[in-house]
Amino acid sequence: NAGVTQTPKFQVLKTGQSMTLQCAQDMNHNSMYWYRQDPGMGLRLIYYSASEGTTDKGEVPNGYNVSRLNKREFSLRLESAAPSQTSVYFCASRTGGNGNQPQHFGDGTRLSIL
Amino acid sequence: DAKTTQPPSMDCAEGRAANLPCNHSTISGNEYVYWYRQIHSQGPQYIIHGLKNNETNEMASLIITEDRKSSTLILPHATLRDTAVYYCIVRASTTDSWGKLQFGAGTQVVVTP
């Protein structure tokens, strides 16, 4: 089972470049999430999508945009990359709604901005 | 949301049971206890969750005290591959609650031969 798939796994950008991180899940989940994790720190929520057609800001949304393309896919875009956005980015999904089902995570995209 | 407290680190011998404690003294009645782990360079992996009854699956057991103010994750036979940071999280079963999910520092577990 693929679960949550993120592409690419690694990427190096120059300051000012743009890039879209892709995330797809095959579990028919309604809710999807984007996090960043900096060295030695916990996860911080960037944006989430409670259901297809909706998106909401998380803790650290500045400098990012998202698109919930369909139920399976949730992309994260950096319009003008900055060195402060160097991080590991994780996508997650869960069934959604008022249930107790947990989030499931992808293996991350390691992004370096020079 | 209830805050959790975990020891920063613990060691465990391979083949022995690892007992990971978590305090959540301000937990509300509708909040579940979830455990995740993160092996170096990988995404967080869901382990187990529960409300008030003890739970067991193929990975671990979760023991929640009767007053629900603390819990213990038990890895019955630790292997070297169980070396990871383990996170205890308390969440209510609402979408908005999960939208505010935060992982704390967790417990660094090192399994030694």
Contacts between the chains, C-beta under 8 A, distances in Angstrom:
chain1	res1	chain2	res2	distance
A	4	B	43	7.6
A	31	B	95	6.0
A	31	B	98	6.7
A	33	B	98	7.6
A	33	B	99	7.4
A	33	B	101	7.6
A	42	B	87	7.9
A	42	B	102	6.5
A	42	B	103	4.0
A	42	B	104	5.7
A	42	B	105	6.6
A	42	B	106	7.5
A	43	B	44	7.2
A	43	B	101	7.6
A	43	B	102	7.2
A	43	B	103	4.5
A	44	B	102	7.6
A	45	B	99	6.9
A	45	B	100	7.0
A	45	B	101	6.5
A	45	B	102	7.5
A	48	B	98	7.8
A	48	B	99	4.7
A	50	B	95	4.7
A	50	B	96	7.8
A	50	B	99	6.8
A	56	B	99	6.2
A	58	B	99	6.8
A	58	B	100	7.7
A	59	B	100	7.8
A	59	B	102	7.7
A	90	B	43	5.3
A	90	B	44	7.2
A	92	B	43	7.9
A	92	B	44	7.8
A	94	B	98	6.2
A	96	B	95	5.8
A	97	B	95	6.1
A	98	B	93	5.5
A	98	B	94	5.2
A	98	B	95	6.9
A	99	B	93	5.7
A	100	B	32	5.1
A	100	B	49	6.6
A	100	B	51	7.3
A	100	B	93	4.4
A	102	B	34	5.6
A	102	B	36	7.8
A	102	B	46	4.6
A	102	B	49	5.8
A	103	B	44	8.0
A	103	B	46	7.0
A	103	B	98	6.5
A	103	B	101	6.9
A	104	B	46	6.0
A	105	B	43	3.7
A	105	B	44	4.7
A	105	B	45	7.2
A	105	B	46	7.9
A	106	B	43	5.3
A	107	B	42	5.7
A	107	B	43	4.8
A	108	B	41	7.8
A	108	B	42	7.4
A	108	B	43	5.3
